[in-house]
Amino acid sequence: MKKVWNPEEKLQFERELLAEGKTYIAGVDEVGRGPLAGPVVCACVIMPLDDASLIVGVDDSKKLSAKKREELAEKIKEKALAYTIVEIDEKRIDEINILQATRLGMKQAVESISIAPDTVLTDGNMTLDITFPQKSVIHGDALSYSIGCASIIAKVHRDALMDEYAKQYPFYGFEKNKGYGTAEHIKGIKEQGLCPIHRRTFTKNF
């Protein structure tokens, strides 16, 4: 039986903050920590949280089909009070490591959003170097509506980027694997060597 989307399951953290008098609650998430190639992409989004404005179906982006993610991403961007998307490229990842690159991307996404958030909800146990109050939510992309929205727009943005890179570097199957280390991708590296968007610190073994 198909599970019905229940806003009560997704808005627990947001409703607690609204009850404390917060208005602008930002969700932040990243996509692309694990791939061998391409950037890590971070998004920050502030959504309207009244019942009439909620977008049914928002969930952890990994649980949704590509088509569903794209549909939801359009709705999220249309309804968002504000959103930002930040890319940290492979060179920066190699310079400072993926954890620091992710923190940097999230910080930049929060600090560049056009509305100052009252509170920032981050996925996982990530603490950011920001001046706004923040709360980490383990499995936040599945448990928080705001983080779920950020997760979806970050994923759709990064997937589109990797589809474009696939045209430039056609030997690695980026349009299918999005830079993750699949058998096809590793075969491409062994046959063609590394391309400019490969993370050198992730591909030392090749």
C-alpha contacts under 8 A as a table, 3 or more apart, distances in Angstrom:
res1	aa1	res2	aa2	distance
5	W	56	V	6.63
5	W	57	G	6.00
6	N	9	E	5.67
6	N	10	K	7.06
7	P	10	K	5.12
7	P	11	L	6.01
7	P	56	V	7.87
8	E	11	L	5.46
8	E	12	Q	6.37
9	E	12	Q	6.38
9	E	143	L	6.70
10	K	13	F	7.90
10	K	142	A	7.39
10	K	143	L	5.12
10	K	144	S	4.83
10	K	145	Y	4.95
11	L	14	E	5.11
11	L	15	R	5.83
11	L	143	L	7.62
11	L	144	S	5.86
11	L	145	Y	5.80
12	Q	15	R	5.32
12	Q	16	E	6.30
12	Q	144	S	7.27
13	F	16	E	5.24
13	F	17	L	6.42
13	F	144	S	6.57
14	E	17	L	5.18
14	E	18	L	6.12
14	E	25	I	7.03
14	E	49	L	7.97
14	E	144	S	7.39
14	E	145	Y	7.84
14	E	146	S	7.79
15	R	18	L	4.93
15	R	19	A	6.03
16	E	19	A	5.15
16	E	20	E	6.50
17	L	20	E	5.02
17	L	21	G	6.65
17	L	22	K	5.52
17	L	25	I	7.80
17	L	119	T	7.96
18	L	21	G	5.12
18	L	22	K	4.83
18	L	23	T	6.22
19	A	22	K	7.21
22	K	25	I	7.06
22	K	118	D	5.85
22	K	119	T	7.31
23	T	118	D	6.51
24	Y	46	I	6.41
24	Y	47	M	7.95
24	Y	115	I	7.75
24	Y	116	A	7.45
24	Y	117	P	4.94
24	Y	118	D	5.23
24	Y	119	T	6.96
25	I	46	I	5.82
25	I	47	M	7.48
25	I	117	P	5.66
25	I	118	D	5.89
25	I	119	T	5.18
25	I	120	V	6.00
25	I	121	L	7.31
25	I	146	S	7.59
26	A	44	C	6.38
26	A	45	V	5.40
26	A	46	I	4.55
26	A	47	M	7.44
26	A	110	V	7.97
26	A	117	P	5.83
26	A	118	D	7.78
26	A	119	T	6.31
26	A	120	V	4.73
26	A	121	L	6.00
26	A	146	S	6.45
26	A	147	I	7.75
27	G	44	C	5.60
27	G	45	V	5.42
27	G	46	I	6.52
27	G	120	V	5.96
27	G	121	L	4.84
27	G	122	T	6.09
27	G	144	S	7.98
27	G	145	Y	7.94
27	G	146	S	4.42
27	G	147	I	4.13
27	G	148	G	7.59
27	G	149	C	7.38
27	G	150	A	6.00
28	V	42	C	7.18
28	V	43	A	5.64
28	V	44	C	4.42
28	V	45	V	6.65
28	V	106	M	6.65
28	V	109	A	7.88
28	V	110	V	7.52
28	V	120	V	7.15
28	V	121	L	6.19
28	V	122	T	4.97
28	V	123	D	6.65
28	V	146	S	7.58
28	V	147	I	5.41
28	V	150	A	5.60
28	V	151	S	7.49
29	D	42	C	5.69
29	D	43	A	5.68
29	D	44	C	6.84
29	D	106	M	7.11
29	D	122	T	6.28
29	D	123	D	5.70
29	D	141	D	7.39
29	D	147	I	6.04
29	D	148	G	7.89
29	D	150	A	5.52
29	D	151	S	5.24
29	D	154	A	7.42
30	E	33	R	7.57
30	E	40	V	6.89
30	E	41	V	5.53
30	E	42	C	4.18
30	E	43	A	6.39
30	E	102	T	6.93
30	E	106	M	7.23
30	E	150	A	7.88
30	E	151	S	6.45
30	E	154	A	6.49
30	E	155	K	7.99
31	V	40	V	5.89
31	V	41	V	5.30
31	V	42	C	6.42
31	V	151	S	7.03
31	V	154	A	6.07
31	V	155	K	5.74
31	V	158	R	7.32
32	G	35	P	5.90
32	G	38	G	7.92
32	G	39	P	6.77
32	G	40	V	4.61
32	G	41	V	6.38
32	G	158	R	7.70
33	R	40	V	5.81
33	R	98	I	6.43
33	R	99	L	7.89
33	R	102	T	7.39
34	G	180	Y	6.73
35	P	38	G	7.24
35	P	178	K	7.52
35	P	179	G	5.01
35	P	180	Y	3.99
35	P	181	G	6.33
36	L	179	G	5.61
36	L	180	Y	5.63
36	L	181	G	6.04
36	L	198	H	5.95
36	L	199	R	5.64
36	L	202	F	5.56
36	L	203	T	6.50
37	A	90	E	6.94
37	A	179	G	4.72
37	A	180	Y	7.08
37	A	197	I	5.49
37	A	198	H	4.08
37	A	199	R	5.32
38	G	89	D	6.50
38	G	90	E	5.76
38	G	162	M	7.10
38	G	179	G	6.34
38	G	197	I	5.30
38	G	198	H	6.33
38	G	199	R	7.20
39	P	87	E	5.97
39	P	88	I	5.33
39	P	89	D	4.21
39	P	90	E	5.31
39	P	93	I	7.83
39	P	158	R	7.80
40	V	87	E	5.91
40	V	88	I	5.43
40	V	89	D	6.63
40	V	90	E	7.82
40	V	101	A	7.55
40	V	102	T	6.67
40	V	105	G	7.77
40	V	158	R	7.90
41	V	85	I	6.98
41	V	86	V	5.71
41	V	87	E	4.56
41	V	88	I	6.43
41	V	102	T	7.93
41	V	105	G	7.05
41	V	154	A	5.87
41	V	155	K	7.67
41	V	157	H	7.78
41	V	158	R	6.28
42	C	85	I	5.76
42	C	86	V	5.22
42	C	87	E	6.47
42	C	102	T	7.27
42	C	105	G	5.49
42	C	106	M	5.44
42	C	109	A	6.55
42	C	150	A	7.94
42	C	154	A	5.90
43	A	83	Y	7.20
43	A	84	T	5.60
43	A	85	I	4.41
43	A	86	V	6.30
43	A	106	M	6.89
43	A	109	A	5.89
43	A	150	A	5.18
43	A	151	S	7.05
43	A	153	I	6.90
43	A	154	A	5.36
44	C	83	Y	5.51
44	C	84	T	5.34
44	C	85	I	6.65
44	C	106	M	7.35
44	C	109	A	5.45
44	C	110	V	5.78
44	C	113	I	7.25
44	C	150	A	5.63
45	V	80	A	6.74
45	V	81	L	7.76
45	V	82	A	5.89
45	V	83	Y	4.21
45	V	84	T	6.56
45	V	113	I	7.93
45	V	146	S	6.80
45	V	147	I	7.81
45	V	149	C	7.00
45	V	150	A	5.63
46	I	80	A	5.91
46	I	81	L	5.57
46	I	82	A	5.38
46	I	83	Y	6.28
46	I	117	P	7.67
46	I	146	S	6.90
47	M	76	I	7.84
47	M	79	K	6.92
47	M	80	A	4.66
47	M	81	L	5.54
47	M	82	A	7.28
47	M	146	S	6.56
48	P	53	S	6.15
48	P	54	L	7.34
48	P	79	K	7.30
48	P	80	A	6.60
48	P	81	L	6.46
49	L	53	S	6.45
49	L	54	L	6.36
50	D	53	S	5.57
50	D	54	L	6.71
51	D	54	L	5.52
53	S	79	K	7.49
55	I	58	V	6.42
55	I	72	L	7.76
55	I	75	K	7.38
55	I	76	I	7.46
57	G	72	L	7.71
58	V	72	L	7.07
58	V	145	Y	6.62
58	V	148	G	6.12
58	V	149	C	6.41
58	V	152	I	7.99
59	D	63	K	6.98
59	D	64	L	7.33
59	D	141	D	6.59
59	D	142	A	5.33
59	D	143	L	7.88
59	D	145	Y	7.17
59	D	148	G	5.22
59	D	149	C	7.50
59	D	152	I	7.93
60	D	63	K	5.62
60	D	64	L	7.22
60	D	141	D	4.58
60	D	142	A	4.48
60	D	148	G	5.30
60	D	151	S	6.59
60	D	152	I	7.26
61	S	64	L	5.43
61	S	69	R	6.70
61	S	141	D	7.41
61	S	148	G	6.91
61	S	151	S	5.73
61	S	152	I	4.96
61	S	155	K	6.84
62	K	65	S	7.88
64	L	68	K	6.09
64	L	69	R	6.05
65	S	68	K	5.19
65	S	69	R	6.15
66	A	69	R	5.11
66	A	70	E	6.22
66	A	156	V	7.87
67	K	70	E	5.23
67	K	71	E	6.34
68	K	71	E	5.14
68	K	72	L	6.14
69	R	72	L	5.12
69	R	73	A	5.90
69	R	152	I	6.08
69	R	153	I	7.97
69	R	156	V	6.68
70	E	73	A	5.06
70	E	74	E	6.41
70	E	156	V	6.21
71	E	74	E	5.50
71	E	75	K	6.65
72	L	75	K	5.10
72	L	76	I	6.03
72	L	152	I	7.40
73	A	76	I	5.03
73	A	77	K	6.15
73	A	149	C	7.62
73	A	152	I	6.01
73	A	153	I	5.14
73	A	156	V	6.98
74	E	77	K	5.30
74	E	78	E	6.23
75	K	78	E	5.07
75	K	79	K	6.12
76	I	79	K	5.27
76	I	80	A	5.67
76	I	149	C	6.59
76	I	153	I	7.60
77	K	80	A	5.34
77	K	83	Y	7.34
77	K	153	I	7.84
80	A	83	Y	6.51
81	L	115	I	7.95
82	A	113	I	6.49
82	A	114	S	6.20
82	A	115	I	6.52
83	Y	113	I	6.03
83	Y	114	S	7.67
84	T	109	A	5.56
84	T	110	V	7.63
84	T	112	S	6.89
84	T	113	I	5.69
85	I	109	A	6.10
85	I	153	I	7.96
85	I	154	A	6.71
86	V	105	G	5.86
86	V	106	M	7.66
86	V	108	Q	6.92
86	V	109	A	5.72
87	E	105	G	6.65
88	I	92	R	6.44
88	I	93	I	6.99
88	I	101	A	6.46
88	I	102	T	7.66
88	I	104	L	7.96
88	I	105	G	6.08
89	D	92	R	5.58
89	D	93	I	6.35
90	E	93	I	4.91
90	E	94	D	6.14
90	E	197	I	6.13
90	E	198	H	6.63
90	E	199	R	5.13
90	E	200	R	7.99
91	K	94	D	5.15
91	K	95	E	6.27
91	K	199	R	7.00
92	R	95	E	4.91
92	R	96	I	6.19
92	R	97	N	7.72
92	R	101	A	6.85
93	I	96	I	5.56
93	I	97	N	4.95
93	I	98	I	5.18
93	I	100	Q	7.82
93	I	101	A	5.45
93	I	199	R	7.23
94	D	97	N	5.51
94	D	98	I	7.44
94	D	199	R	6.27
94	D	200	R	6.41
94	D	201	T	5.61
96	I	100	Q	5.95
96	I	101	A	6.34
97	N	100	Q	5.64
97	N	101	A	6.10
98	I	101	A	4.90
98	I	102	T	6.00
99	L	102	T	5.17
99	L	103	R	6.29
100	Q	103	R	5.00
100	Q	104	L	6.03
101	A	104	L	5.02
101	A	105	G	6.12
102	T	105	G	5.11
102	T	106	M	6.17
103	R	106	M	5.22
103	R	107	K	6.08
103	R	126	M	7.45
103	R	127	T	7.89
103	R	128	L	6.22
104	L	107	K	5.10
104	L	108	Q	6.11
105	G	108	Q	5.15
105	G	109	A	6.07
106	M	109	A	5.03
106	M	110	V	6.21
106	M	128	L	7.43
107	K	110	V	5.23
107	K	111	E	6.06
107	K	128	L	6.20
107	K	129	D	6.65
107	K	130	I	6.47
108	Q	111	E	5.10
108	Q	112	S	5.93
109	A	112	S	5.43
109	A	113	I	6.40
110	V	113	I	5.61
110	V	120	V	8.00
110	V	130	I	7.98
111	E	130	I	7.65
113	I	116	A	6.95
117	P	120	V	6.48
117	P	132	F	6.95
118	D	132	F	6.75
118	D	133	P	6.84
119	T	132	F	6.16
119	T	133	P	4.90
119	T	134	Q	5.39
119	T	135	K	7.48
120	V	132	F	6.82
120	V	133	P	6.23
120	V	134	Q	4.49
120	V	135	K	6.27
121	L	134	Q	5.80
121	L	135	K	4.99
121	L	136	S	5.85
121	L	137	V	6.82
121	L	146	S	7.63
121	L	147	I	6.77
122	T	125	N	7.62
122	T	126	M	6.49
122	T	127	T	7.79
122	T	134	Q	7.28
122	T	135	K	6.27
122	T	136	S	4.83
122	T	137	V	6.09
122	T	140	G	7.04
122	T	147	I	6.80
123	D	126	M	6.71
123	D	136	S	5.91
123	D	137	V	5.23
123	D	138	I	6.02
123	D	139	H	6.36
123	D	140	G	4.62
123	D	141	D	6.21
123	D	147	I	6.62
124	G	136	S	5.98
124	G	137	V	5.43
124	G	138	I	4.23
124	G	139	H	5.95
124	G	140	G	6.38
125	N	136	S	5.35
125	N	137	V	6.71
125	N	138	I	6.25
126	M	136	S	6.25
127	T	134	Q	7.79
127	T	136	S	7.01
130	I	133	P	7.99
136	S	140	G	7.78
137	V	140	G	4.70
137	V	143	L	7.89
137	V	144	S	7.87
139	H	142	A	5.65
139	H	143	L	6.20
140	G	143	L	4.80
140	G	144	S	5.18
140	G	147	I	5.99
140	G	148	G	7.14
141	D	144	S	5.90
141	D	145	Y	7.44
141	D	147	I	5.02
141	D	148	G	4.27
141	D	149	C	7.91
141	D	151	S	6.25
142	A	145	Y	7.67
142	A	147	I	7.92
142	A	148	G	6.17
143	L	148	G	7.62
144	S	147	I	5.32
144	S	148	G	5.96
145	Y	148	G	4.98
145	Y	149	C	6.19
146	S	149	C	5.19
146	S	150	A	6.45
147	I	150	A	5.02
147	I	151	S	6.07
148	G	151	S	4.95
148	G	152	I	6.26
149	C	152	I	5.25
149	C	153	I	6.46
150	A	153	I	5.45
150	A	154	A	6.07
151	S	154	A	5.29
151	S	155	K	6.09
152	I	155	K	5.19
152	I	156	V	6.16
153	I	156	V	5.24
153	I	157	H	6.02
154	A	157	H	5.18
154	A	158	R	6.13
155	K	158	R	5.18
155	K	159	D	6.01
156	V	159	D	5.19
156	V	160	A	6.21
157	H	160	A	5.33
157	H	161	L	6.37
158	R	161	L	5.01
158	R	162	M	6.25
159	D	162	M	5.13
159	D	163	D	6.20
159	D	175	E	7.88
159	D	178	K	6.20
160	A	163	D	5.04
160	A	164	E	6.43
161	L	164	E	5.18
161	L	165	Y	6.32
162	M	165	Y	4.86
162	M	166	A	6.08
162	M	174	F	5.86
162	M	175	E	6.19
162	M	178	K	5.42
162	M	179	G	7.15
163	D	166	A	5.06
163	D	167	K	6.93
163	D	174	F	6.38
163	D	175	E	4.60
163	D	178	K	7.38
164	E	167	K	5.44
164	E	168	Q	6.93
164	E	175	E	7.93
165	Y	168	Q	5.06
165	Y	169	Y	5.95
165	Y	170	P	7.91
165	Y	174	F	6.99
165	Y	175	E	7.99
166	A	169	Y	5.08
166	A	170	P	5.02
166	A	171	F	7.88
166	A	172	Y	7.43
166	A	173	G	6.58
166	A	174	F	4.93
166	A	175	E	5.48
167	K	170	P	5.53
169	Y	172	Y	6.93
169	Y	195	C	7.23
170	P	173	G	6.47
170	P	174	F	7.49
171	F	185	H	7.81
171	F	188	G	5.47
171	F	192	Q	7.29
172	Y	184	E	6.52
172	Y	185	H	4.53
172	Y	186	I	7.54
172	Y	187	K	7.70
172	Y	188	G	4.88
172	Y	189	I	7.01
173	G	176	K	5.51
173	G	177	N	6.09
173	G	178	K	7.71
173	G	179	G	7.99
173	G	184	E	6.62
173	G	185	H	5.99
174	F	177	N	5.07
174	F	178	K	4.63
174	F	179	G	5.39
174	F	185	H	7.53
175	E	178	K	5.82
177	N	180	Y	5.37
177	N	181	G	7.46
177	N	182	T	6.57
177	N	185	H	7.40
179	G	185	H	7.49
180	Y	185	H	7.50
181	G	185	H	5.82
181	G	186	I	6.16
182	T	185	H	5.14
182	T	186	I	6.24
183	A	186	I	5.22
183	A	187	K	6.04
184	E	187	K	5.10
184	E	188	G	6.22
185	H	188	G	5.07
185	H	189	I	6.39
186	I	189	I	5.02
186	I	190	K	6.25
187	K	190	K	5.13
187	K	191	E	6.18
188	G	191	E	5.16
188	G	192	Q	5.69
188	G	193	G	7.29
189	I	192	Q	5.25
189	I	193	G	4.59
189	I	194	L	5.62
189	I	206	F	7.19
190	K	193	G	5.67
190	K	206	F	6.80
194	L	198	H	6.12
195	C	198	H	5.70
198	H	202	F	7.92
198	H	203	T	7.39
199	R	202	F	5.30
199	R	203	T	6.36
200	R	203	T	5.17
200	R	204	K	6.19
201	T	204	K	5.85
203	T	206	F	5.53
